[in-house]
Amino acid sequence: MQKSKHYLLIETLMKRIRMDDSETPTIQQEFYRLEAGLSGEQKLKRLLTDFYFKSDFHIFYNFECKNSNGFTHQMDALLLTPNFLLIIEVKQISGTLFYKPSLHEFFRVQDQLNENFPNPFDQAYRHQLFLEHQLKTWQLSIPVYHIVVLANYRAKLDESLNNFPIMHMSGIPRFIEKLYKQHPIPRAHLTFLQKQFEQLYEPLPPRRTIEKHRLRNGVLCKQCDYVNEMYYKQGYFICPVCRAKSKEALYETLLQYRILVSPRISNKAFREFFNIPCIHIASKLLAKAALEKHGTNKGTYYIIPERFD
């Protein structure tokens, strides 16, 4: 399952934010929400992997793009078939869910507490209108639908949600079958559709940034859940607490710097972030990482790739 850039930033920030930072509890709560959402999308992927489609198909998970006005769209899943398109919004919500359609108010009641949520129908309908417009620009006439699915089977749907496009995830196969019956005739070639959407796809930047001084420096021990700082000796980063030895910690820490700070890093910035005061050891580690090098002398900097193979 492909993680968004925002998810990666929050996930990495959880390991690096200072515990005394005023926003630490907020960031933790956001990470738990994102983690629950990703879990729901993974459940959907498992369900659809076991479904027998009546045509060729392609599914984009976490489809992101911008419209012609520069506004963003993020869809948990986008199902392409030659017969129809389906936008699937996954919600990992518990409690009893209610809807006031005249007010477009979507809320839940749990433990005698009322809590409002962004209206998922308005969100999904906005995506639907965008896709319908986009298909017209490609001179295609394909029906587009949206559905909100609940990944938490304990959630209850109040009668106020009758006749609205929302259901528990287990109902998705029957819903797709119904769409095939409604639209038995193909309207486009799947290969063309897929190519157009691949060109439209654009990973969105994180929805927030973090100042460098609010991050913990040092190479943090993965075995200790990033609590303890490791030291470098004879080619390894070593944890003084659990005694774990790692060469991979070099690459993991570089990726953390890329996600939280910048894809560009200098020798000085490397020493500060890794807590390695020796310029020669820093140069040796940068050479070991085989980063793309630019500039000369004090203007030298390195490019950290999105991943290390």
Residue pairs with C-beta under 8 A, 6 or more apart in sequence:
1 38
1 41
1 42
1 45
1 61
1 62
2 61
2 62
3 11
3 38
3 62
4 62
4 64
4 74
4 203
4 204
5 203
5 204
5 205
5 206
6 34
6 204
6 205
6 206
6 207
6 208
7 34
7 38
8 206
8 259
9 206
9 208
9 210
9 259
9 260
10 27
10 30
10 31
10 34
10 206
11 31
11 34
12 255
12 256
12 259
12 260
13 27
13 31
13 210
13 260
14 27
14 28
14 31
15 220
15 226
15 256
16 215
16 216
16 220
16 226
16 256
16 260
17 23
17 24
17 27
17 210
17 214
17 215
17 216
18 24
18 214
18 215
18 216
21 214
36 92
37 76
37 90
37 92
39 92
39 151
40 76
40 90
40 91
40 92
40 151
40 152
40 169
41 61
41 62
41 76
41 77
41 90
41 151
43 90
43 151
43 169
44 76
44 77
44 88
44 90
44 149
44 151
44 169
44 172
45 59
45 61
45 77
47 169
47 170
47 172
47 173
48 59
48 77
48 79
48 172
51 172
51 173
51 176
53 81
53 176
54 177
54 180
55 81
55 82
55 83
55 180
55 186
55 190
56 81
56 82
56 190
57 79
57 80
57 81
57 190
58 79
58 80
58 190
58 193
58 194
59 77
59 78
59 79
59 80
60 75
60 77
60 78
60 80
60 197
60 201
61 76
61 77
62 74
62 75
62 76
62 77
63 73
63 74
63 75
63 77
63 78
63 197
63 201
64 72
64 73
64 74
64 75
64 201
64 202
64 203
64 204
65 72
65 73
65 200
65 201
65 202
66 72
66 73
66 202
66 204
67 73
67 130
72 204
73 126
73 127
73 130
74 204
75 87
75 88
75 89
75 127
76 88
76 89
76 90
77 87
77 88
77 90
78 85
78 86
78 87
78 88
78 197
79 85
79 86
79 87
79 88
79 176
80 190
80 193
80 194
80 197
81 180
81 190
82 186
82 187
82 188
82 189
82 190
82 193
83 142
83 143
83 179
83 180
83 183
83 184
83 185
83 186
83 187
84 142
84 143
84 144
84 145
84 179
84 180
84 182
84 183
84 187
85 131
85 135
85 142
85 143
85 144
85 145
86 144
86 145
86 146
86 147
86 176
86 179
87 124
87 127
87 128
87 131
87 144
87 145
87 146
87 147
88 146
88 147
88 149
88 172
89 120
89 123
89 124
89 146
89 147
89 148
89 149
90 149
90 151
90 169
91 120
91 148
91 149
91 150
91 151
91 152
92 150
92 151
92 152
93 108
93 117
93 150
93 152
93 155
94 108
94 110
94 152
94 154
94 155
95 108
95 109
95 110
95 111
95 115
95 155
95 156
96 108
96 109
96 110
96 155
96 156
96 157
96 158
97 106
97 107
97 108
97 150
97 155
97 156
97 157
97 158
97 161
97 166
98 106
98 107
98 108
98 109
98 158
98 160
98 161
99 105
99 106
99 107
99 121
99 158
99 160
99 161
99 164
100 160
101 160
101 164
104 119
104 121
104 122
105 116
105 119
106 116
106 117
106 118
106 119
106 120
106 121
107 114
107 115
107 116
107 117
108 114
108 115
108 117
120 148
120 166
121 146
121 148
121 164
121 165
121 166
124 146
124 147
124 148
124 165
125 146
127 146
128 144
128 145
128 146
131 144
132 144
134 200
135 141
135 142
135 144
138 196
140 187
140 188
140 193
141 187
142 187
142 188
142 193
143 182
143 183
143 187
145 165
145 179
146 165
147 165
147 166
147 167
147 172
147 175
148 165
148 166
148 167
149 166
149 167
149 168
149 169
149 171
149 172
150 157
150 166
150 167
150 168
150 169
151 169
153 168
153 169
153 170
155 168
157 166
157 167
157 168
167 175
210 260
212 260
212 261
215 260
215 261
217 272
217 273
217 274
217 275
218 229
218 230
218 274
218 275
219 229
219 230
219 232
219 237
219 249
219 250
219 253
219 274
219 275
220 226
220 227
220 228
220 229
220 230
220 253
221 227
221 228
221 229
221 230
221 239
221 241
221 242
221 244
221 249
222 244
222 246
222 249
222 252
223 239
223 242
223 244
224 239
224 241
224 242
224 244
228 239
228 240
228 241
228 242
229 240
229 275
230 237
230 238
230 239
230 240
230 244
230 246
230 249
231 237
231 238
231 240
232 238
232 274
232 276
232 281
232 285
235 247
236 245
236 246
236 247
237 245
237 246
237 247
237 249
237 250
238 244
238 245
238 246
239 245
250 285
250 288
250 289
251 289
251 308
253 273
253 274
254 265
254 289
254 291
254 304
254 308
255 304
255 307
255 308
257 265
257 269
257 273
257 304
258 265
258 304
258 306
261 269
261 273
263 303
263 304
264 301
264 302
264 303
264 304
265 273
265 291
265 301
265 302
265 304
266 300
266 301
266 302
267 279
267 282
267 283
267 286
267 300
270 276
270 282
270 285
270 286
270 302
271 277
271 278
271 279
271 282
274 282
274 285
276 282
276 285
286 302
289 302
289 308
291 302
291 303
291 304
291 305
292 302
292 303
292 305
293 300
293 301
293 302
293 303
294 300
294 301
294 302
294 303
295 301
